[in-house]
Each structure stands twice: as structure tokens, then as C-alpha cells.
Amino acid sequence: MCLSIPKRIVEWEGSGENAGEFAWVEREGERESINMMLIGPQPVGTWVLTSLGLAREVIEDDQRALIEDALSALAASLEGDFDPALHFQDLTRLHD
């Protein structure tokens, strides 16, 4: 199973014919070059979902917040600290 992680575009790589094929992205201080072939050029500052070195999808802030919450819940679960009251508030609102 592959997990897509949100990362923010911080810089474009290349020029001329290769411009727009790769971008530098960051998340929590880590930086990597990813292939932008699937979604095309996007402005610096745009958040994208990345998986296996590829940008798969542009995401909005509300989507990113939900993904970050899910990733936080996963990390808490792996550390043995999971508290359902602290995560997935969007789901609990549906049942109120």
C-alpha cells in the first residue's frame, strides 16, 4: 500500500526544455525533488499530494488539514498514544 503525503512546492528545477518537469517540495524541514508530470506546473507555495517521487494531486487547505489529522492519528497510534477524542473531528460532527 502506498501513502500519499502532502508537501509544499518551494522551487522549480531545470530550465529550457526541462522546465516544469521537476519541483522541490518540503514537509517538516525535509526537502526532495519530485516529478510533476501527472499534474503539470503549479505555482510555488502550492500543496500537492506526493507518492513515490511523483506529485499526484493538488490539494486545498481544508483537504490538507484532514490528511494531516489522519497522519497525526496514525503516528499517535504507532506510538501507543492514540486518543480518538483528539482526531477525526470531521467524522464526529457528522453524528452530532
C-alpha positions, 0 to 999 in steps of 0.5 A: 500500500502506498501513502500519499503525503502532502508537501509544499512546492518551494522551487522549480528545477531545470530550465529550457526544455526541462522546465516544469518537469521537476519541483522541490517540495518540503514537509517538516524541514525535509526537502526532495525533488519530485516529478510533476508530470501527472499534474503539470506546473503549479505555482510555488507555495502550492500543496500537492499530494506526493507518492513515490517521487511523483506529485499526484494531486493538488490539494486545498487547505481544508483537504490538507488539514484532514490528511494531516489529522489522519497522519497525526492519528496514525503516528499517535497510534504507532506510538501507543498514544492514540486518543480518538477524542483528539482526531477525526473531528470531521467524522464526529460532527457528522453524528452530532 
